[in-house]
Amino acid sequence: MDMKQLKYFIAVAEALNFRRAAEHLCMTQPPLSQKIRQLEDELGTPLLLRNTRQVSLTPAGEYFLHKAQHIIQQMHQVSQEVRDIGLQTVHPIRIGYSGTSTFVAPVMQSLKDYASLNSNIRLNMTCTNAKDLQKQLLAGQLDLALIRSSQPPVSPKIDYRHLSEEPFFLLIPPENSLAQASQIRPEQLSTQTLITYRRSDNTALRQQIDRYLIENACQPADILEVSDIAAMVNMMQFGMGVTMLPESVARAFSEQYIARPVLGLENTIGLYLCVTEQGTIARHLFDTLLRLDLYPLNSNDHN
């Protein structure tokens, strides 16, 4: 297995279409199909389900996509860091983030603006769950973290600010019966398949959704577990269910799907900006992000 095979698979898995993936890779479709078959043979399991109408990921394919994307990201990051260290011109800021935090537009715009104004800074982004982000901060493996969580970090060594508290929205395919509702009551989920993160991934979003279901005594007709947002949206495209997401994420897809607020207890999740006392550059970026005006906050800052 090599990096090209990973890139070929990622292109097909993200497009769910061999022709579009081949065009993106500037190659023809038959060699691409052959490369994917060779990868599946090497792994000993199918990664894609193919028929005349569509391509979809198998459970093994979903897992492999998540890992392949992470490997490619890490290889790009290491290569760039080595070059920068050799030139001694760029100072990396290692930022960890919960996957859905990148949908908060003011935060992403502020990071972009900061990097543009400071040419000697490189932002190195790493995605993982809230628990691991805190561990990596404390171990000195990250300089800054954007953490989705229902509660703030517990370690006194982590300085944090509660940037926002976002309500849950249900993202609904237009043909679904719930698309006509103006808001979603907990009991209305009983007829739906809920597409959400795998419990084994330990994401704070999945944990809060589980808490929501328990506190509101509601149970979806079925729960379909996936590894990332792309898989959630792709499965909705084929009418396989609905998904519950923070408002900023749901609204990012509202042109294609219906986004409706979810009523009930425990129907919000927080976004926390976290830093340790190490590193003046990271602290400066931390202070810059604190100037953002996002959403009304539901808890006090920690100093």
Order of alpha helices (4+ residues) and beta strands (2+ residues): alpha-alpha-alpha-beta-beta-alpha-beta-alpha-beta-alpha-beta-beta-beta-alpha-beta-alpha-beta-alpha-beta-beta-alpha
